[in-house]
Amino acid sequence: MREQLARLRDCILMRNVEVQVMPTHRAAHSGVNGQMALLETVERRQFVSIEAQGIVNIRSDGNEVSEFCLQYGMLRSQALNTEESARFIERLAGEL
């Protein structure tokens, strides 16, 4: 756990990475259904990759991708912001 937190602290310092922590008191949030990745090509085509129970599904329908973009926005609004997340990770690392 200590090494994982150290790696997260390293990632926080990167200019192209943002780390946001979902508080544990938010038992129900829009990310509980599994992993997703929003993708966009250089031609501006958008896709969503959804993973649940080891099965990956890639979708390109604009309406579906839009729904996942909204879900991602909800996740970000429910999570701690980047500064709060950094402090949270530092505090956890100090407790180990």
N, C-alpha and C positions, 0 to 999 in steps of 0.2 A: 504494500500500500504506500509506503514511504517513497519508493521509486516512482510509482505512478503519479503521485502528487508532485514530485520533483519534475517529472516530464511535463505535467500540465503547467507548472510554473514557467518552464522553458517556453512552452507554446504561447503563453500569455504575452511574452516579450516579442514575439514575431509580429511584424506589421501587417501580415496578410491573414492573421488568425484571430478570431474572437472566441473566447470561451465564456459560456453562460451556464450556470448551474441551476438545475430545477430544485427548488426547496423540497425537502422530504415531506413537509406538511401538506403539500399539494398532492394528495393521493390520486385524484382524478384530474388528468390534464390531457391535452390533445395529442400527446406522444405515447400514450400507453399501449397503442395498438401495434407497435413495432417500428422498425427502422425505416427511414425514407431518405432519399437523396434527390434534390432538385437539380436538374442538369439543363444546360443550354449550350447549343452548338454555336460556332462562329457565324452561322447563317441565321441565328436567333431562333432556331427550332427548340422548343422546350419539351422536356421529358420529366417524368418522375419514376424513380426506381423504389419499389416498395418491397420490404422483406418482412416476412412473418413466418415463424416456425420453420426457418431454413429454406423457404421458397421465395425466390426473387421474381418480381413481376414488373416489367417496364411498360409504362403507359405514355401515350403521346396525344391522346384526345385533349383538345384545348380546355374543355370544361372540366375534365378530371384533373388536369395539371393545375388549373386555376384553384380548384378546391384544396389541393395540397399546399399551394402557395399561401392560401388563407390560413390553413392549419399551421403552417410554419410560422406565420406572423403571430398567431395566437400563442404558440410555444414560446416565442421570443418575449412576448409581453408578460407571460406568466413566470418566466425564469428570472433569476437575479440578473441585474445588468452586469456589464463586464467588470466594473470596479468592485461591486459587491461580491461577485464571483471570485475575483482575485483575492479579496480579503478572506472570504470563506475558505478557500483552498489553503491560504497561508495559515489560518487558524487551525485547520485540520492537521496540517503538516507539523505545526508546533505541538499538538497534543500527542503525537506519536513518539 
